[in-house]
Amino acid sequence: MELGMEVEGRGQTEGLVADRCTGLDGVRCDIAMLRTPDGHSRLEPAKYRSPEAISAGPRDRPHNVLGTHRVMFAVDDIEDTVARLRPHGAELVGGIARFEDSYLLCHVRGPEGIIVGLAEQLR
């Protein structure tokens, strides 16, 4: 994967536990468990099969819309990472910014509208 994450497993979840956990009825979704490059964290993306996914509106909403979800990743080379994400449908939200002498930062929006932050620590 372009962010250095490894798939630990894939599966499907449904039933009472899934319904109760999400507050929805009749949940059936595909899930994957991704491990971060440092091995300390996990991310679980899900794709709902039922109930049918509801559009949250335009995919190009501004970054400050209430309820917008995002996650941020530390990367070794921010420009290279952005270049590798572009063929997968990612687009820069704004540009790459320098925070003092500490970080290069940016946000990219994926094809589903999810905003992903990238941070390269400067040495």
HUGIZI-V892899 format. One record per residue. N is the residue number from 1. SS is DSSP state (H for helix, E for strand, L for the rest). NEAR is the number of other C-alpha atoms within 12 Angstrom. D_CENTER is the distance of its C-alpha to the mean C-alpha in Angstrom with 2 decimals. Layout:
N:SS:NEAR:D_CENTER, N:SS:NEAR:D_CENTER
This chain:
1:L:14:12.14, 2:L:23:11.74, 3:L:31:10.08, 4:L:20:12.84, 5:L:24:11.30, 6:E:21:13.90, 7:E:21:14.08, 8:E:18:16.46, 9:E:17:17.13, 10:E:17:16.60, 11:E:17:18.43, 12:E:21:19.13, 13:E:24:19.78, 14:E:24:22.34, 15:L:18:25.35, 16:H:15:26.47, 17:H:15:24.00, 18:H:23:20.97, 19:H:19:22.86, 20:H:13:23.76, 21:H:14:20.41, 22:H:20:18.72, 23:L:13:21.89, 24:L:20:22.09, 25:L:19:24.91, 26:L:21:24.80, 27:L:26:21.23, 28:E:25:20.46, 29:E:27:16.97, 30:E:20:15.67, 31:E:22:13.48, 32:E:21:12.48, 33:E:20:12.59, 34:E:24:10.96, 35:E:21:12.89, 36:L:23:12.08, 37:L:21:14.77, 38:L:15:16.97, 39:L:14:17.17, 40:L:10:16.95, 41:L:15:13.62, 42:E:20:11.77, 43:E:24:8.49, 44:L:24:9.43, 45:L:20:7.72, 46:E:23:10.72, 47:E:21:12.59, 48:E:23:15.61, 49:E:17:18.95, 50:E:22:20.98, 51:L:18:21.40, 52:L:14:20.29, 53:L:16:17.07, 54:L:11:18.05, 55:L:9:17.02, 56:L:16:15.86, 57:L:14:17.74, 58:L:14:17.16, 59:L:19:13.82, 60:L:22:14.92, 61:L:20:15.44, 62:L:20:16.09, 63:L:23:13.88, 64:L:12:16.39, 65:L:16:16.45, 66:L:10:16.91, 67:L:13:14.35, 68:L:20:11.44, 69:L:20:8.30, 70:E:22:6.20, 71:E:22:5.59, 72:E:21:7.90, 73:E:32:9.13, 74:E:26:12.83, 75:L:28:14.02, 76:L:22:17.66, 77:L:25:18.05, 78:H:31:15.86, 79:H:23:17.88, 80:H:16:17.76, 81:H:32:13.99, 82:H:34:13.75, 83:H:18:16.57, 84:H:19:15.03, 85:H:25:11.82, 86:H:18:14.24, 87:L:13:15.81, 88:L:18:12.64, 89:L:18:12.70, 90:L:26:10.84, 91:E:29:13.16, 92:E:30:13.92, 93:E:25:14.13, 94:E:15:17.51, 95:E:18:18.12, 96:E:24:18.01, 97:E:21:19.91, 98:E:17:22.01, 99:E:14:22.31, 100:L:11:25.87, 101:L:12:26.39, 102:L:13:23.40, 103:E:21:20.09, 104:E:26:18.74, 105:E:33:15.72, 106:E:32:13.69, 107:E:34:10.77, 108:E:38:9.64, 109:E:33:8.95, 110:L:26:7.90, 111:L:19:10.69, 112:L:23:9.75, 113:L:26:9.58, 114:L:30:6.11, 115:E:32:6.59, 116:E:31:5.31, 117:E:33:8.50, 118:E:35:10.66, 119:E:29:13.93, 120:E:28:16.91, 121:E:19:19.72, 122:L:17:23.05, 123:L:10:25.94
